């Protein structure tokens, strides 16, 4: 069912984001990313306590493709 829109402003569309106006059957944004983090990097809570004397993050990736995505 069509909608009647007034003026609108798009401030930011992130990578993999979708701005759609009108009728649609399927919206499927595609994005992939890889994050490397060392010991204690993604701690959450009020009082996190980590004790890392020696820490290293292995970023050596042997495979060529991690997540194959196809589409427009």
C-alpha positions in Angstrom: 0.0 0.0 0.0 1.6 3.3 -1.0 2.4 5.9 1.6 2.2 9.7 1.4 5.5 11.2 2.6 6.4 14.8 3.3 9.9 16.1 3.4 12.5 13.9 5.0 16.3 14.0 5.6 18.7 11.1 5.5 21.6 12.1 7.8 23.7 8.9 7.6 23.5 5.5 6.0 26.2 3.1 7.3 27.9 0.4 5.3 25.4 -2.3 4.6 22.5 -0.1 5.6 19.3 0.4 3.6 17.1 3.4 2.9 13.9 2.4 1.3 10.8 4.4 0.5 7.8 2.6 -1.1 6.6 -1.0 -1.4 9.1 -3.8 -1.1 9.0 -7.6 -1.1 12.4 -8.3 0.5 15.1 -6.1 2.0 18.4 -8.0 2.6 21.4 -5.9 3.2 24.7 -7.7 3.0 27.9 -6.8 4.9 30.8 -8.7 6.4 33.6 -7.7 8.7 36.3 -9.2 10.8 37.4 -8.0 14.2 40.7 -8.8 16.0 40.9 -8.2 19.7 43.3 -9.2 22.4 42.6 -10.6 25.8 40.1 -8.6 27.8 39.1 -6.3 24.9 35.4 -6.7 25.0 34.7 -6.6 28.7 31.4 -5.2 29.8 30.1 -4.4 33.2 30.6 -1.8 35.9 33.9 -2.9 37.3 35.8 -5.2 34.9 39.1 -6.6 36.2 41.5 -8.2 33.8 45.0 -9.5 34.6 47.0 -10.0 31.4 50.7 -10.3 32.0 51.5 -11.3 28.4 48.9 -11.1 25.7 49.1 -11.3 21.9 46.5 -11.6 19.2 47.0 -13.9 16.3 45.8 -12.2 13.1 47.3 -14.7 10.7 44.4 -15.9 8.5 45.2 -18.9 6.3 41.9 -19.2 4.3 41.3 -16.9 1.3 37.5 -16.3 1.8 35.9 -16.1 5.1 32.3 -15.4 4.2 31.3 -15.6 0.6 28.4 -13.2 -0.2 26.7 -12.9 -3.6 24.1 -10.4 -4.6 23.7 -6.9 -6.0 
